[in-house]
Amino acid sequence: MSLRDKYCIVGVGETAYTRGSGRSTRSMGVEAIRNAMTDAGLGAEDVDGMLCYQVGDSTLSQTLATDLGIRLNFYTDTYGGGSSTETIIGLAIGAIEAGMCHTVAVFRSMNGYSALRMGGAPASGNPPPAKVNGSDLDSAPYGVSSPAQRFQFTFARHMYTYGTTSEQLANVKAVHSKHASNNPRAYYRKRVTVDDVMNSRWVVKPACHLLDCCIETDNATCVIVTSADRARNLRQRPVHVMSVAGRVNKPFQDPLAHYQCDPITRQAGYYAGRVAFRNAGVEPSDIQLTGCYDAFTFTPVLLFEGYGFCKEGEGGEYVSSGIIELSGARPNNTSGGQLCEGYTHGMNLVIENVRQLRHQADDFCPGWREGVHTHDYAEGGCRQVKDVEIAMNMGWGTPAVSSALILRR
């Protein structure tokens, strides 16, 4: 039995994207969930499910539910970072379908700059634990400890095999910075050029300059999922879930073992796309807007190839062709994404696509309501994609793990 269009995202909310928030993940999580409830027109009595994901850096669902006066019929706190957003939206749908609850708040709260940083010490300067165990024994003793280092092998091979260039990757940052410049929520709103990216210091050669990396931020984010029947009576126009694919793996999905599976350059979206497109009843050509995980500039390249938006080896040409700009045929990460708006392990990319499908992306744009356009290349507003009806989110856990979400207006 198909679940297409039976469930909807009815509320979205977030905190500011900051550095050095000076707040607990508990405080930020409460704010984001409350904002999403307000957006949907829901009270505490209307929400009975809660899901979050974290990597030992958040506050548990039951604590935030208590703070908000919510009595839960269902909750689960999932371990995971990238690729988790789409996955637990799918879990929320499953919980509702099973009759365990009827309305689920899905949240992520993280002090991703001032506390636990991915692969590095927090801004406070306190060093990470010295203990090395598990799969880290295969990498950390050899100096491979951060995501930029671990993922670099895949993209170095892509550059070697297909001739993909650093300039093509830098274009991803330049485009996303244009989008962010018209987003008052974005942490980094300054437009940058390809030359700016190329002239920033190396983090890991051959494909990762400093400006090829995402903006680490402190923030909390939330989306609320319920049935289409309930959604009809709520405040916002519901955004329907056409399909979801969660944490789909390549063969040999261990953090390093997947390099034994050819082609090394193939991202797990190659497999996740088969699930997502089949269940939605659409093809890549039907997608008008993408939210593509951009922890680094090279992750969208591999995801676009994996999900079939271009052929393998043509991702560099795809992202530099103009298609991902607001004026292009299929804009990507119109809020600025994780490269510029803020790093959320992917939740903000879903929130942006929901606002785009509601045709509300410009509601918070300075000057828009007064008819003053602050950009020089988009049609119809600051960053609102004209007449958008179908959008897709593509998540990245590692080169071996991906998830996807297809939404419609």
N, C-alpha and C positions, 0 to 999 in steps of 0.2 A: 504493500500500500504506500503510495506516494505521500510525503509530508510537504510537498511543495506548496507554498503560500498559506499553510495552515497556521504558521506562527509569525510573529512580527516583533520588531524592535520599536518600542513605543516611547522610550525616554532615554536621553543621553545627558551626561553631566561630567564635569571635571573641575579640578582646582586650577589655579594659575600654574604655569610651567616656570619653575624657579630654580635657582641654585642657592643652597644654604637656607632651606625653608624655615629652619628653626622650629619645626613642628614634628609631631609624631605621625607615623603612618595611620594610627588610629584616628587622630584628628582630621587628617586629610581625607581618609576613607569615608568618614561620616559626612564630610562636606560634599564629596563627589556623589555619593549615593543620594543624599538629600536633594542635590541639584537635579539629578536625573528623575527623582520622584516628582519634584515640582514641575519639571519639563513635561512629564507625562500626565500631570494632574492626579497623582496618586497620594494617598495618605498611608500611614504606617499599617493600618488595618487592611490595605489592599495588596501588600507584598507579603508572600509567605515562603519564598525561597531565596537562597543566596549562594553564590559561587564566587570564589576568587582563585587567583593563581599567584604564586610567589616562589622565591628561592631562599627562604629563610629571612626575608627582609620585610615582612608585612605584619598585619594584625588579623586575627582570625575572624571569620564571618560571625560567629555567635556573639563575639564582643561588640562588633559594630551593630548587629541587630538589637542588642540590649540597649545600646546608646540611642538608637533611633526609635525604640519602642515597638519593634517588629517581633512578632512571635513566629518562629520558623516551623514549617512542616518538613522542610528539606534544606540541608546545606552541605557543601563539600568544599574543602580547601585543597586545591590541587598544586602539586609541585611542578614548576616549569616557568620558563621565560618566553622567548620568542616562539611563535606558532601556537601559543596557548589561547589567545583571544577567540579565534574562530572555533577552536576545539571546545571550549567550555560554553560557548553559545549553543553549540550542538548538544552538549550535556544538559543544558537548561531545557532545550526543546524535548529531549528524551525524558527528563523528570516530569515535565508537564504532561507529555503524552502518556506516561505511565500512571498518571493520576496522583502523583506524590505531592504536587503543589500546583498552583495556577499562574503565579507571576513571580519571576526570578530577577533579582538584581545581580548582575555580573560585574565585579569590580577588580581593579588593580591599584594598589597603593604602594608607593616606593620612594624612598629618599635615594634615588639613583645617582646623585652626585655627592651629597654630603655624608652618606652612610655607606651602604654596600654597593660598590661599583663593580661592574662586570670585568673581571680579570685584573683589577688594580686596587690600590689602597684608597680609602675614602679621602675626601678633601681635607679632613682633620690631620692627615699624615700618619695615622696609626697603621702599621703594616698588617697585611693579611696574615692569617695563621701560617706557621712555618711547616705544619704537618702535611705531608704528601702521601696520598693513598689512592686505592682504586685505579680507575683508568688514567688518573693524572700521572701515575708512574710511567706511562708510555710517552708522556709529553713534557711535563714540568722539568725533569732533570736535564732536558735538552734545550731549555729556554723557551719552550712553547707553552705559554700560560694564558694569553688573552684571546678573545674571539678573533681579533684581527689576525693574530698569528695562526690560529688553528684553521681558519677558513681560507687563508692565503694560498695554501697548496692547490686548492681547487681552481682558484682564479688565475694563479700563475700558469697552470696547465692550459687554461682557456686562452690566455694571451699567447702562449707558445704555439698552441694548435691552430688557432683561428686568426691570430694577428690583431686581437683586440688591443686598443691603446689606452694609455692613461688619460689622454685628452677626451676620449669618448666617455670614460667614467666621470671625469671632471664636469662634463656637460650635465650629468644627473644632478650634481650639487648646484650648478648654476641655475638650472630650471627650477628646482625646488626652492631655491632662495628667492626667485621671482615670485613664486606663489606665496611664500611666507611674508614677503614684503607688504602684502595686502591682507595679512591676517593679524589682527591686534593681539591674539592670544599667543602668537609664536614667540619663543624665547629669543631666537636669532632672526631678526627681520632685515638685516643688511643684505642687499644683493651682492653676490660675488660673481666673478667671471671665471672662465676656464683657466686663464692665466693665474688668477688668485689661488685656485686650487693647486695648480701645478707648482707654484712657487712656495706653497706651504711645506713645512718640514716633513720628511719621511717618517712614517710610523713603522711600516713594514714594506720592504721592496718585494715585488715590483709594482704593486697596485694600490698602495694605501698611504696617501699623504694625510696629514692632519685633517684637512678639510674634506677628505673622503670619508671621514668618520662622523657618526651621529653626535648630536648635542646631548650630553648627559644632563639630566634634570631631576628635580624632586617634584612629584606630582601624584595625584590620584585621579582615576577615570572610572566611569561606570556606564553600562548600558542595561536597559531593562527589557526583558523578553516576556511575552505573554501570547495567548492564542489570538487568532484573527477575530474570533467572535468577541472577546473582551476588548480588543483594540479599537473596535468601531466606536465605542462610547468614551474614549479618552481624549485628552486635550489636543494631541498632535495628530497629523496625518500619519497613519501607520506605515512603516517600511517593511515589506514582506520578505521573509527569508525563502528564497527559491531553493537553495541547497547549501549544505555544509559538508566539508571533509576535514577530519581532525587528526593531526599528527600522523600523517601517512609517511611510511618509511621506504627508503631504498633498501635493497639487500645489503647486509652487513652494516646495520645502522649504528653500531658502536662509534663513539666520537672519532676514531681514526680508522677503524676497519673498513669503512665504506670506500676508502681509496683502493680497495682490492676489487671493486666492482666497476667495470668499464661501462660507458665512458666516465672517467673521473669528473668531467665537467658537467655531467647531468645532475640537476637538482631534483629533489624528491617531488617537486611539483609535476614532474612528468607522470607520476603515478596518481597524485592527488587530483589532478585535473580530470582524469578519467571518471572519478567518482563525482566530482562537483558538477561537471558539465552534463554528464548522463542524467543525474537526478534533477537538475534544473531544466533540462530540455533545451539548452542553448549551446552555442559554440562560441569560441573566442571572438569571432567577428561580430557577435551580437552585443558584446560588452562595450559600453560607451565611456566608462570611467573606471580607473583602477586605483586601488590603494595597495601599494606594493612595499613589502617590508624593506626598509632602507637603513639598517644599522650601519651599512657601508654602501658606497656608490656601486659596488659590484654586485650586491645581492639582487637589486632589480634586474640586472642583466641576465643573471642565471634563472630568476623566476619567470621572466617574460619568455625565455626560451623553453623552460620546463613546461609551462602551461600552454604553450603552443601559439603565443601571440606573434612569434617569429620562429624561423628555423634555428636549429642548433648551430651555434657559431655566428649568428647574425644579431645577437643581442646588443653588441656595441653599436652597430649601425642603427638598430631600432631606437635606442635611447637618444641618439644624436641626430635623428632625422627630423625632429620637430613634432612628432606624433604625441609625445608626453606633455607638451606645453598646453596651457589653457586654450591657446589658439589652434592646437592640433586636433587630430581626429579622435584621440583617446587620451585625455589628460590623466596624469598620474600624481597622486599625493598633493592635492590642491591646497592643503593647509600648510604645506612646507615639509610635511612628513617628519620622520625622526631625525633627519639630517638638519632640520631647522626649527620646527615647532617645538618638539620635545621628545625625549625617549621614554616610551611607555610599554615596551615589549609588544607594541602593535595596536593597543586599544584606541589610541587617538586616530588611527587610520580608519577604523570602523566608524567612530563618531563623526569624522568628516564626511564619509560617504553617506551616512544617514542624513546629515544636514543638507548635503547636495541633493539627495533624492527627495527631500521635503521642499527643495528649492529655497532653502534658508541660509545658504552659505554666506550671503552678503548682509545678513541681518545685523551683524556686529562690525561691519566695515566702516571706518570713519569716512564721512562724506557721501556714502552711498545714498542715504535717504535724502540728501540735499542735492543729489544729481552730480556730485563731483567725483570723477573717476580718478583714482590715484595710480593707475597703471597705464601701460601704453600698448597692450597687445591682446587683451581678452575681450570677449564679446558678451554683452549682457550684464555687466556688473564687475565688481572687484575680482571675484574668483568663482562666481556661480557658473557652472557649466550649463549652457543653454539647452533646455528641453531634455535633460538627462532622465532616463527611465530605468536603466539597468546598470548596476555597478558591481565590481568584484574586488574582494580583498584577498591577498595572497600572503600567507605567513611563512616565516623562515625560522626554524629552530637551529639547524645546522645545514650544511649541504645535503645531509641525508634525511632531513625531516621537514615536512611542509604541511600546511593546512590552508583551507580556502573557504570563502563565504561569498555566495552570490545573492545580491539583494535587488529588489525592484520597487519602484514607486507605486 
